[in-house]
Amino acid sequence: MQVHSHTSDGLAKRNALVLACAQALGGSSPAIVVSLGGLVGQNLAENKELATLPVSLLNLGLALGTIPAAILMRRAGRRIGYIVGAGIGLFGGCLAAFGIASFSFMLFCLGTTIIGMYGSFNQSYRFAATDAASETFKPRAIAWVMTGGLVAGVLGPQTVIWLRDAVQTAPFSGAFLGQAALALMSMAAVSFLKPVPVSVAPKAGGRPLRHIVRQPRFIVAAVAGLVSYALMSFLMTAAPMAMVGCGLPIEAAALGIQWHILAMFGPSFFTGRLISRFGKERVTAAGLALIAVSSIIGLSGIDITHFWATLILLGIGWNFGFIGATAMVTDCYRPEERTKVQAANDFLVFGSVAIASFSSGKLLNAGGWETVNWLVFPPVVIALLLLAWQQRARATVPA
């Protein structure tokens, strides 16, 4: 049983602020890779069809890193784990920059994969924020950390703008050196994380993972998180290419992604309070519904207003759906089980994101923007039905 109560939320708030700062710094890495990965790929890859491979490998690295990150943090603790993770991000940024400077597509791809593994540590910040939190503060603690992503959504693109030409002999390598510097700053930030006192049951490992993941609530939470994040990645990856393909300028596509990132993290200022008031299932369901509405708008036209509205609603829907699903996952484990359950959840979620990012461009080329939007509805319907079933099941449990 975890040792905390309402009175211990002082520690939870302190750690949530530390992790929000780390999220602002480390969370900028994906924005840098997504902004430049395709452009660098076009310059370095002999086969231009592989130009977006560095971006897909970012997501693959994130999925592959979840289990090792969890094992490390379980054995060494959150703080040591996050310091090591930031060191991985530092190395990945330097390797990506070296790959650009040496005209090696393979080294650049390896660098973005390692940056993705750094992201697997960053993604668990939202869970770490709940370690010392009371039940009522957990949704807000998650939301506090996610607000760091709002800063990252601005800091990442600005790093690209400021530093992409810093090394004149190797265009774009300066931005990845900037990413490495941000990882170093994140290492300093997470060093302020305070350990959380936990009283562990005699069987320190807790229940077997296979028993935990068979819980109906975990299944529903994992599916909701998977659908929210995978569909967001699926549409976000396709949207810029679709906009340019429809004759809109690259600048319009870039601004659309900027608004999308702001919409992803901006609602975090109040998402936690919405969860506290309306419940985790309802907020998660609202997020999934907004993702569906974003696709309806995407199907209704191809001018700049339609694309931007699609991306903004997609970002808000992801925020509600993903934070709500994350809060549901925290109901499914005991303190001594947290790292392995969180890792299992993130492996499922980010494995699906990797698949979505790989398939998005091919499906866009094969069927067009309309097909991409139609494919959103089936998984949303499945997730909403599962949430409705879970809500009804919980409502019928005797008090």
N, C-alpha and C positions, 0 to 999 in steps of 0.2 A: 504493500500500500504506500502510495506516494505521500510524503510529508509536506502538505501545504494546505492553506486555508485562505479565506479572504484576507487575513492579516498578512500573509506572506506574499501578496501580490506586489509589494515593493520590489522584491528581487525579480519577479517576473517582468515588471515594467522596465527595470534597469536592463535586463538582458534583452528584452524586446527592442529597446532603443539601440543597444550595441549591435544587434543583428540587423536592424533597419539600416544602420550606417554601413555595415558590411555588405548588405544587399545592394545599396546604392552604388558601391564601388565595384563589387564583383558582378552584379547584375548587368553592368554595362558591356561585359564581354560578348554576349550573344548579339547585341545590337551592332557591335563593331564587325563581327564575323559576317552577319547577315548583310550589312551594308556593303562590304568590300569583297566578300568571298567569291561571288560570281565574277566580279570585275578582274580580280587577280587570277581566277581560274581561266578566264578568257585569254589573259596574257601568257599564262604559263603552260596550259594544257595543249598538247598536240591535237587531241581529239576535242573539239569545241563542245561536243555533246556532254562532256564531263565537267564543264565550267562550273556548274552548281554543286559538284561533288563535295567541295570543302564545307559548304553549309549543311549538307545532309550528314556528313561525318561529324559535325558539331553535335547534332542530335543523337547520333549513334554513340559517340563518346559519353554523352550524358547518361544514356541508358546503361551502357556497360560499366560506368563508374559507380552506380548506386550501391551495388552489393559490397564491393571493396571498401567504399566510404563508410558504410554502416558497420562493417566488421572492425575497421580501424577505430571508429568512434566508440564502439562498444567496449573495446579493449583499452583504449587510451583516454577516452573522454571526449566531450564535444570540443573543448578549446584546443587541445592538441590536434584533433582531427581537422579542425577548420584551419589551423595554422599550416598543417601539411597540405591541405587542399589549396590554400592560397599559393604555397610554393609550387604546386603543380601548375597553377594558372600562370605564375611568373615564368616558369620554364616553357610552357606552351606558347606564350606570346613571343618570347625570344626566339624559339624555334621557327614559328611562322614567319617572323621578320627575316630570319636567316634564310629560310626557304625562298622568300621573295628576292633577297639580295643575291643569292646564288643561282637563281632561275631554276629552282628545283620544285616542280609541282608536287612530287611525292613528299618532300620535307614540309612543304606548306600544308598539305593535307594532313600529315601526321601532327603538325602543330595545332590545327583546328580541332582534330580529334582529342588531343590532350586538353585543349581549352574546354571542350565539352565535358571531359572528365572532371575538370575543376567545377563546372556547373553542377555536377551531381552533388558536390558538397554544398554549394549555395542553395540548391533547391530544398535541402533539409533545414534551412534556417527557420522556415515557417513552423516546423515541428518542434525545433529546439526552443522556440519562444513559448511553447506551452508546457515545458517541463516543470516549471515552478508555479504555473498559473492555476488559480481556482477554476472550477467549471464555468462560472459566469464570465471570467476574464479570458478564457481560452480563445473564443472567436475574435475578440479585440486584439489579443496578442498576435494572432496570425495576421490580422489586417494591418497592424502596426508595421510588421516586417514587410508586408507587401507594398506599403507606401514607399519603401526604399526603392522599389522598382520604378516608381514615378520619376525619381531623380535619375536613376540609371537610364531611363528612356530618353532623357535629355543629354546626360553626360556621355553616353556612348556615341551618339551621332556627332556631338560637338568635338569629341576626341578625334573622330574621323576628319572633321573639317579643319581642326587646328593642326593636326600632326601628319596628315596623309602625305604631304610634300616635304616633311622635315628632313628626310634623307633623299637628296635630289638624285643620287645615283640609283636609288631603288624605290620608285614611287609606291606609296601605300605602306611600305614597311614601317614608317614612323608611327602610323596608327596602331600597329601591333606592338611596337615598343611602348606606346602609351598604355595599351591594354595590360602589358606586363607591369608597368609602374602602378596602375590601379590595383592590380592583384597584390603588389607589395604593400600598398596602403591598406588594403583589406586585411592583410596579415597583421598589421599593427592594430587595426580596429578589433578583430576577434580576440586579441590577447587580453582585452578587458572583460571578456565573458566570465561570469562567476559560475562555479560549479553548483549544481542543484543537489541538496541533500535528498537521498532516496533510501527508504528502507526496503530491502529486497527480501522476498520470500526465500525460504531455505533452498528451494530449487531455483538457483539464480537465473537459469535460462528461461524460466517461465514455461508456458504451455508450448507444445510443438507448433511450428509455424503452420503446418497443414491443418491443424485443428482451428487455428485462429482465422485463417483465410477462408474457411468454409462457413463462417458466421454469415448469415444473411445480410447483416448490416455492413460488414466489410465488403461483401460482394457488390452491394448497391453503391456504397461509397466509392469503391475502386472504379466501377463502371461509369459513374457520374463524372469522376475526375478524368478518367481516360477519354470519355466522349468530349468533355468540355475542352480539354487541352489539344487533343488530336484534331478536332474540327477547327479550332482556332488556327493551328499551324497549317492545316490543309488549305483553308481559305486565304490566310495571310500570305502564304508562299505563292499562291496562284494569282492573287489580285494585282501585284505590280506588273507581272507579265501580261495579264489580261488588259490592263489599262493601256499599256504601250501598244499592245496588239490592236486595240480599238482606236488608235490614233491620238491618244492623249500624250502630252509631253512627259518625259522622265521626271521633271520637277514635280508634276502633279502626283505621280506615283509615290515619290519620296515624301511629299507632304501628307499623302494619305496614310502612309505607314507611320509617320510621326504622330498624327492624330490618333491612330489606332493604338500605339504604345501608351499615349497619355490616357486614352479611354480604358486601357487594360488596368492601369494602376491607380488612376485618380479616384475611383469609387472606394478604394481601400480605406479612405478616411472615415467612411460611415458603414461599410459592409458589416463590420463586426457588430455594430449596434443594431443593424437590421436583422442579423441572425439572432441576437439576444431577444429581440422583440417578436419576430415572426417564426423563428425556428430554422434549423439547418436545412431540413428537407424543402421547405417552401422557398427559401432564398436560392438554393441550388436549382430547383425547378424553374424559378424565374430566370436564372441565368441561361439555362438550356432553351427556354422559350425565346429569349432575346437572340440567341444564336440562330434559331429557326427564322425569326423575323428578319434578321440581317440577310439571310439567303433569299427570303421573299423579295426584299428590296433589290438584291442583286439580280434577280430574275426579271424585275420590272423595267429595267433600262440599263444603258451602258454609257451614260454621260457622267461627268465628274461628280455630280451630286449623288448619283446612285452609288458609285464606288465608295465615296467617302462616307456616306451614311452606312453602307454595309460594313465598312471597317470599324467605324466608331461603335455601332451596336454590337459588333462581334467582340470588340474589346471589353465592353461593359458586361456582356453575357459571359465571357470567359472569367471575369473577375468574380461575379456572383457564383457561377457554377464551380469554379476551382476552389475558391476559399470555402464555400459551403461544403463541398465534398471532403476537403482536407479536415474541416472541423468534425465531420462525421467519422473519419478514420480514427480520430483521437478517442472516440468512444469504444474502440474495439480492442484495446490492449491494456495490459497492466504496465506499471513503470519498468519492470525488468524486461519486458517484451518490446519496448518501444522501438529500438533501433532496427530490429529485424523486420518488424511489421511495417515500419515506415519505408524501409528499403524495398520490401516486396511490393508495396503500393507504388513507389516511384519507378521501380523497374517496369511494372505494367504500364504506367502512365507514359513514361518517356520512351519506352520501347514502341508504343503505339504512335508517339509523336515522330519518331524516326521513320516509321513506315509511312506515315502521312506525308512527311516532307519529301520522301523518295518518290511517292506516287503522284503527288499533286501536279508537278510539271508535266508528267507523261499523260495524265488524264486530261489536263488542259489542252495539250496538243492534239489528243485523240478526239475529244468530244466538245471542247470549247468551254467557255465560262459558264454557260447555261448548265452543262452536264455537271460541272463541279458543284454548283449550287444545289442541284436536285439531289445529289448524293448525301447532302447534309441531313435530310429529313429522316431517313430510316433509323440511324443511330440515336437521334434526338428522341424519337418516339419510344424506342426501346428503353432508354434511360428514364424518361418521364414515367413510363408504366411501372418500372421497378421502384422509383421513388414513391409513387402513389401506393403501391403495394406495401412498402416499408412503413409509410406514414400510417396506413390503416392498421397494419399489424401492431405497431407501437401503441396506437390509440385503443386497441382492444385488450391490451395486457392489463390485468387487474392491478390497481394501485397497491 
